[in-house]
Each structure stands twice: as structure tokens, then as C-alpha cells.
């Protein structure tokens, strides 16, 4: 975390990590500062959000009969 404005690479990492854990206030602030000025990272963030919503709304896969425990 060098400087105030993170690089695109760091923002991509933060966007991905933000899907698995809550980002700190500093991480969120730095990411948002970057998203204000970087259209490419803003689009990446939107695409990741779309994928997350799609995965959450998808029905669960059918159970595989081979996964059941054998008596």
C-alpha cells in the first residue's frame, strides 16, 4: 500500500478480496478514490458485482448420486 491512490493491480486485488471478506475502511477508501478516476477498474468492479449476483441467484447444482456415503 504505497501512496494514497492504489494501482489498478491493487484495486483488482481489493475488488476480489472484497468478495470474500469485509475490506477495512482504509482499503475501501483507497479503492473508491481510484474508482473515481479509473474507468477500466470501475468496469471491472461492476463486472465482478454482476458475476457475484448471478452466482447467488443461480439454483444449486443437482446432487451427484456418487457423492452419497455408502453404507
C-alpha distance (Angstrom), angle and dihedral (degrees) to the residues before:
residue distance angle dihedral
X1 . . .
X2 3.77 . .
X3 3.79 118.2 .
X4 3.77 129.3 -13.1
X5 3.80 100.4 -73.9
X6 3.80 113.7 57.4
X7 3.79 123.4 -142.8
X8 3.79 122.8 -104.2
X9 3.81 88.6 -104.9
X10 3.81 91.4 55.7
X11 3.82 91.6 47.0
X12 3.82 90.9 51.9
X13 3.80 88.6 51.6
X14 3.82 91.6 47.8
X15 3.81 92.4 48.5
X16 3.80 89.9 51.7
X17 3.80 94.1 44.6
X18 3.78 90.1 47.0
X19 3.79 88.1 64.6
X20 3.81 90.6 59.8
X21 3.79 102.7 34.9
X22 3.78 141.6 12.8
X23 3.79 110.5 -90.9
X24 3.79 119.3 -131.0
X25 3.79 119.8 -106.9
X26 3.81 90.0 -105.5
X27 3.82 92.2 50.3
X28 3.81 92.8 47.9
X29 3.80 92.4 46.8
X30 3.79 94.3 48.9
X31 3.80 91.3 46.4
X32 3.81 92.5 49.7
X33 3.81 91.6 48.8
X34 3.79 88.9 54.8
X35 3.82 93.8 45.2
X36 3.82 90.0 55.7
X37 3.80 90.9 63.1
X38 3.82 103.9 28.3
X39 3.80 117.8 71.4
X40 3.81 93.6 -176.7
X41 3.80 93.3 56.8
X42 3.81 90.8 43.2
X43 3.81 88.7 56.4
X44 3.81 90.8 46.3
X45 3.81 90.1 51.9
X46 3.82 90.8 49.5
X47 3.82 92.0 48.1
X48 3.80 91.9 50.5
X49 3.82 89.7 49.5
X50 3.80 90.3 51.0
X51 3.82 91.5 50.6
X52 3.80 90.9 48.6
X53 3.81 92.8 51.1
X54 3.81 91.0 46.5
X55 3.80 92.4 51.4
X56 3.80 92.0 48.0
X57 3.80 92.7 50.8
X58 3.82 95.8 45.2
X59 3.79 116.4 103.0
X60 3.80 115.1 -109.2
X61 3.80 115.3 -96.6
X62 3.82 116.4 -98.5
X63 3.77 115.8 -94.3
X64 3.77 114.4 -96.3
X65 3.82 109.7 -126.9
X66 3.80 88.7 -144.4
X67 3.81 90.1 62.5
X68 3.80 94.1 65.4
X69 3.79 116.9 104.3
X70 3.77 114.7 -105.5
X71 3.84 116.1 -126.4
